[in-house]
Amino acid sequence: MLADAFAAERLRFFKARGVLFWSLGFVPLVSIGIGLIQGLLMRGLLARAVAEGNPAAALARQPVSLLNQAVESVSGSNFFLVQLFFLLAGSAILAGDYRWETWRFLTPRNTRANLLLAKLATFGLATLIGLVLLAFGGGIAGLISAGLTGGGVQWARAGEYTNAQFAGIFAIAFLEMLALGALAAVIAVVTRTGIAALLAPVGVWIVQGFVVSQVSKGFPDPLNPPLQCIAGFPVMDTDLLKAALSPAQVGETVSVNWPAALLALLLWIAGLTALAVWLFRRQDLTRE
């Protein structure tokens, strides 16, 4: 059953402490470290501004919005270096059995479709945990910055992101990582190597971003209908969905075509997952 395969795969993943740290814990720790460095720099600049009687010192002590910090951290999941760390988990989950040649022990115990879907579900769980840790790390970084500069702390500022918008951006980041994981599954099955499952999906995402940036030069406004015509790219889908949730778009008459972007992103996830399962069911695993 799928539930049994998922339970077994989940147990295997959470036993891999090294993979857990580098794929899920390292980036949030780095964001906290960056917050500490920024806070120290701001503290030094603030002390200098106060000594010189510079009015900019008051701006440095403005309250820190923890919600904005969390949104910025979660939105950073589309940065290729962050994606690489997330895919460390994906590579270990999806290609580990090829490396250790253990597929032949697993396939008699369950269907191939269940085994691969369980791996993708485990990657989805890992992604969910990683995004929560990213948001938490961004909030901790904000608290450190506020403590070092003497500024106040508040959950949200008027006219900026709301709880509902944060939930939407979190869901969009989660769906983008699922699409990345589904592509990694296809590549893992085709190549049978973890390094390809780690690097190739990120490369595809970088190429998409380059194409989107080139097309965007002719249409600088992200709401321009011609630009929305390339929403078939997952990178563009996520950009359009995040644009629809930006504070500037709330209450505006011009809106992003978010239903089409969301549908396209979901179709990418479903299509890549189905392709991975189809390829895996027809793969010779007698020596794997």
C-alpha positions in Angstrom: 0.0 0.0 0.0 1.0 3.6 -0.6 0.7 4.4 3.1 3.2 1.6 4.0 5.7 2.7 1.4 5.4 6.3 2.6 6.0 5.3 6.3 9.0 3.3 5.4 10.5 6.0 3.1 9.8 8.7 5.8 11.6 6.6 8.4 14.6 6.1 6.2 14.9 9.8 5.4 14.7 11.0 9.0 17.4 8.5 10.0 19.8 10.3 7.6 20.9 13.1 9.9 23.5 14.5 7.6 21.1 14.9 4.8 18.5 16.4 7.2 21.0 19.1 8.4 22.4 20.1 5.0 19.1 20.0 3.1 16.8 21.5 5.7 18.8 23.1 8.5 21.8 24.8 6.9 20.0 27.5 4.9 17.9 28.8 7.9 21.1 28.9 10.0 22.8 30.9 7.3 19.9 33.4 7.1 20.1 33.8 10.9 23.9 34.4 10.5 23.3 37.0 7.8 20.7 38.7 10.1 23.3 38.9 12.8 25.9 40.4 10.5 23.4 42.9 9.1 22.3 43.8 12.7 25.9 44.4 13.7 26.6 46.6 10.7 23.4 48.6 11.3 24.3 49.0 14.9 27.7 50.5 13.9 26.1 52.8 11.3 23.4 53.8 13.8 26.0 54.8 16.4 27.8 56.9 13.9 24.6 58.6 12.7 23.6 59.4 16.3 27.0 60.9 17.0 26.7 63.0 13.9 23.1 64.1 14.6 22.0 62.5 11.4 18.1 62.1 11.1 18.6 58.8 9.3 19.2 57.3 12.8 15.5 57.3 13.4 14.8 55.3 10.3 17.2 52.6 11.4 15.1 52.1 14.5 11.8 51.5 12.7 10.0 48.4 14.0 10.9 45.2 12.3 7.9 43.3 10.7 8.3 39.6 11.5 5.8 38.7 8.8 7.7 40.5 6.1 10.9 38.8 7.3 9.1 35.4 6.9 7.7 36.3 3.5 11.2 37.3 2.2 12.8 34.1 3.5 10.1 31.8 2.0 10.2 33.7 -1.3 14.0 33.1 -1.4 13.3 29.4 -2.1 13.3 30.2 -5.8 17.0 31.1 -5.6 19.1 28.4 -7.2 21.5 27.9 -4.3 18.5 27.4 -1.9 17.0 24.9 -4.4 20.3 23.0 -4.5 20.1 22.5 -0.7 16.5 21.4 -0.9 17.4 18.9 -3.7 20.0 17.4 -1.6 17.1 15.7 0.2 15.4 15.0 -3.2 18.5 13.4 -4.6 19.0 11.2 -1.5 15.4 10.2 -1.5 14.9 9.6 -5.2 18.2 8.2 -6.3 19.5 6.6 -3.1 18.3 3.1 -4.0 20.1 3.3 -7.4 23.3 4.2 -5.6 23.1 1.4 -3.0 21.5 -1.1 -5.5 18.5 -1.8 -3.2 15.6 -1.5 -5.6 15.6 -5.3 -6.2 14.8 -5.8 -2.4 12.0 -3.2 -2.4 10.1 -3.9 -5.6 8.8 -7.4 -4.5 7.2 -5.7 -1.4 5.1 -3.1 -3.1 4.1 -1.8 -6.5 6.6 0.4 -8.3 4.1 3.3 -8.6 3.6 3.2 -4.8 7.3 3.1 -4.1 8.0 6.2 -6.3 5.0 8.1 -5.2 6.1 7.5 -1.6 9.5 9.0 -2.4 7.8 12.1 -3.9 5.5 12.4 -0.9 8.6 12.2 1.4 10.3 14.9 -0.6 7.1 17.0 -0.2 7.2 16.5 3.6 10.8 17.5 3.6 10.0 20.6 1.6 7.2 21.6 3.9 9.6 21.3 6.9 12.3 23.2 5.1 10.0 26.1 4.2 8.8 26.3 7.8 12.4 26.5 9.0 13.1 29.2 6.4 10.3 31.3 7.7 11.3 30.7 11.3 14.9 31.6 10.4 13.8 34.8 8.8 11.8 35.7 11.9 14.8 35.0 14.2 17.0 37.1 11.9 14.5 40.0 12.3 14.5 39.7 16.1 18.3 39.8 16.2 18.4 42.8 13.9 15.8 44.6 16.1 17.7 43.8 19.3 21.0 45.1 18.0 19.6 48.3 16.5 17.1 49.0 19.4 14.1 49.0 17.0 10.7 47.6 17.9 9.2 44.4 16.8 5.8 43.9 15.3 4.1 41.1 13.6 2.9 43.0 10.5 2.9 46.6 9.2 -0.1 48.3 7.7 -0.2 48.3 3.9 2.2 45.3 3.7 1.8 41.5 3.7 -1.0 40.0 5.6 -1.3 36.5 7.1 -3.4 35.3 4.2 -0.9 36.6 1.7 1.9 34.9 3.6 0.0 31.6 3.5 -0.5 32.0 -0.3 3.2 32.7 -0.9 4.1 29.7 1.3 1.8 27.5 -0.8 3.2 28.8 -4.0 6.8 28.1 -2.9 5.8 24.6 -1.8 4.2 23.9 -5.2 7.3 25.2 -7.1 9.5 22.9 -5.1 7.1 20.0 -5.8 7.5 20.7 -9.5 11.3 20.8 -9.1 11.1 17.5 -7.2 8.9 15.8 -9.8 11.5 16.8 -12.5 14.2 15.4 -10.3 12.3 12.2 -10.1 12.2 11.9 -13.9 15.9 12.6 -14.1 16.7 10.2 -11.3 14.8 7.4 -13.1 16.4 8.1 -16.5 20.0 8.6 -15.3 20.0 6.4 -12.2 22.4 8.9 -10.6 21.9 11.2 -7.7 24.2 14.0 -9.0 22.0 14.4 -12.1 18.9 14.5 -10.0 20.6 17.2 -7.9 22.0 19.5 -10.6 19.9 19.0 -13.7 16.6 20.3 -12.3 18.2 23.5 -10.9 19.9 24.0 -14.4 16.4 23.7 -16.0 15.1 26.3 -13.6 18.0 28.7 -14.3 17.4 28.3 -18.1 13.7 29.1 -17.6 14.6 32.2 -15.5 16.9 33.3 -18.3 14.2 32.9 -21.0 11.6 34.7 -18.9 14.0 37.6 -18.2 14.8 37.9 -22.0 11.1 38.0 -22.8 10.4 40.4 -20.0 12.7 43.0 -21.5 10.1 43.8 -24.1 7.3 43.8 -21.5 8.7 45.3 -18.2 5.3 45.3 -16.6 4.7 41.8 -15.2 0.9 42.3 -15.6 1.3 42.8 -19.4 -0.9 40.2 -21.2 1.8 39.3 -23.8 4.2 38.4 -20.9 1.5 36.3 -19.3 1.3 34.2 -22.4 4.5 32.4 -21.4 3.0 31.3 -18.2 3.5 27.7 -19.3 7.0 27.9 -17.6 6.8 26.9 -13.9 9.2 29.8 -13.1 6.8 32.3 -14.7 3.8 30.6 -13.1 5.3 31.2 -9.6 6.3 34.8 -10.4 2.8 35.6 -11.6 1.2 33.9 -8.6 3.5 35.9 -6.2 2.7 39.1 -8.1 -1.0 38.4 -7.6 -0.4 38.3 -3.8 1.8 41.3 -3.5 0.4 44.1 -1.4 0.4 46.5 -4.4 -2.1 44.3 -6.2 -4.7 44.0 -3.4 -7.7 46.1 -4.3 -6.4 47.0 -7.7 -8.6 46.7 -10.8 -5.7 45.2 -12.8 -5.0 41.7 -11.6 -2.8 38.8 -12.6 -4.3 35.9 -14.4 -3.5 33.7 -11.4 -6.0 30.8 -12.2 -4.2 30.1 -15.5 -0.8 30.2 -13.8 -1.9 28.0 -10.9 -3.5 25.5 -13.3 -0.3 25.4 -15.4 1.9 24.8 -12.3 -0.4 22.0 -11.1 -0.3 20.4 -14.6 3.5 20.5 -14.5 3.5 18.7 -11.2 1.0 16.1 -12.3 2.6 15.6 -15.7 6.1 15.2 -14.5 5.0 12.8 -11.7 3.0 10.7 -14.2 6.0 10.6 -16.5 8.4 9.5 -13.7 6.0 6.7 -12.7 5.5 5.6 -16.3 9.3 5.4 -16.9 9.9 3.7 -13.6 7.3 1.0 -14.2 9.1 0.0 -17.4 12.6 0.1 -16.1 14.8 -3.0 -15.7 15.9 -3.2 -12.1 17.4 -6.7 -12.0 20.8 -5.3 -11.2 19.7 -2.3 -9.1 
